[in-house]
Amino acid sequence: MTYADLRYSTGSIYRDVFGMKFEGVTSPGFFWANSKLETRNRLTLINQIVRNEGETQEAAARRLGWFKVFDCGNLKFSSKRES
């Protein structure tokens, strides 16, 4: 299984060059960004945040100036050849 990030690719190289089979589209993912244009992946930031009791991870991130930025999802391809 391999993935083509829809922010940058149509996945045509997997289909046209390698003959891989299109399996579907993933849901959009996200990363975190702040006003200084610093970014963190979705897991790194959450592991660094100390939450107040009863506070969600997203609320804690927002309190500290971080906001979710969503991507476009990915195309999924398998190594099974198209028939």
BADREN-130610 format. One record per residue (C-alpha): residue in three letters; residue number from 1; x, y, z. Coordinates in nm, 2 decimals. Layout:
BEGIN
    aa     i     east    north       up
   ALA   NUM        X        Y        Z
...
This chain:
BEGIN
    aa     i     east    north       up
   MET     1     0.00     0.00     0.00
   THR     2     0.12     0.35    -0.08
   TYR     3    -0.03     0.69    -0.06
   ALA     4    -0.03     1.01    -0.28
   ASP     5    -0.08     1.33    -0.08
   LEU     6    -0.36     1.53    -0.26
   ARG     7    -0.19     1.86    -0.17
   TYR     8     0.09     1.77    -0.41
   SER     9    -0.01     1.48    -0.64
   THR    10    -0.28     1.32    -0.85
   GLY    11    -0.12     0.98    -0.80
   SER    12    -0.08     0.94    -1.18
   ILE    13     0.27     0.80    -1.14
   TYR    14     0.14     0.51    -0.93
   ARG    15    -0.13     0.43    -1.19
   ASP    16     0.04     0.51    -1.52
   VAL    17     0.40     0.42    -1.45
   PHE    18     0.38     0.14    -1.19
   GLY    19     0.03     0.01    -1.28
   MET    20    -0.09     0.01    -0.92
   LYS    21    -0.45    -0.03    -0.83
   PHE    22    -0.64     0.27    -0.69
   GLU    23    -0.80     0.16    -0.36
   GLY    24    -0.97     0.48    -0.24
   VAL    25    -0.93     0.82    -0.07
   THR    26    -0.85     0.88     0.29
   SER    27    -1.02     1.13     0.51
   PRO    28    -0.84     1.47     0.55
   GLY    29    -0.57     1.48     0.81
   PHE    30    -0.43     1.77     1.00
   PHE    31    -0.13     1.94     1.15
   TRP    32    -0.10     2.22     1.41
   ALA    33     0.02     2.57     1.33
   ASN    34     0.06     2.89     1.53
   SER    35     0.08     3.26     1.45
   LYS    36     0.46     3.24     1.41
   LEU    37     0.41     2.99     1.12
   GLU    38     0.56     2.71     1.33
   THR    39     0.41     2.37     1.26
   ARG    40     0.39     2.04     1.45
   ASN    41     0.25     1.71     1.34
   ARG    42    -0.07     1.60     1.50
   LEU    43     0.09     1.37     1.75
   THR    44     0.40     1.57     1.85
   LEU    45     0.21     1.87     1.98
   ILE    46    -0.04     1.68     2.18
   ASN    47     0.24     1.49     2.36
   GLN    48     0.39     1.82     2.46
   ILE    49     0.08     1.99     2.59
   VAL    50    -0.01     1.98     2.96
   ARG    51    -0.39     2.00     2.99
   ASN    52    -0.60     2.14     3.27
   GLU    53    -0.84     1.90     3.43
   GLY    54    -1.14     1.84     3.20
   GLU    55    -0.98     2.03     2.91
   THR    56    -0.98     1.86     2.57
   GLN    57    -0.66     1.83     2.37
   GLU    58    -0.79     2.07     2.11
   ALA    59    -0.89     2.33     2.37
   ALA    60    -0.55     2.31     2.54
   ALA    61    -0.38     2.36     2.20
   ARG    62    -0.60     2.66     2.12
   ARG    63    -0.53     2.81     2.46
   LEU    64    -0.16     2.79     2.38
   GLY    65    -0.20     2.95     2.04
   TRP    66    -0.21     2.64     1.82
   PHE    67    -0.47     2.58     1.55
   LYS    68    -0.56     2.28     1.34
   VAL    69    -0.48     2.31     0.97
   PHE    70    -0.65     2.04     0.76
   ASP    71    -0.50     1.88     0.45
   CYS    72    -0.68     1.73     0.15
   GLY    73    -0.64     1.36     0.23
   ASN    74    -0.45     1.09     0.03
   LEU    75    -0.52     0.86    -0.26
   LYS    76    -0.45     0.49    -0.17
   PHE    77    -0.29     0.25    -0.41
   SER    78    -0.20    -0.11    -0.38
   SER    79     0.06    -0.31    -0.56
   LYS    80    -0.21    -0.53    -0.72
   ARG    81    -0.20    -0.46    -1.09
   GLU    82    -0.50    -0.31    -1.26
   SER    83    -0.68    -0.58    -1.47
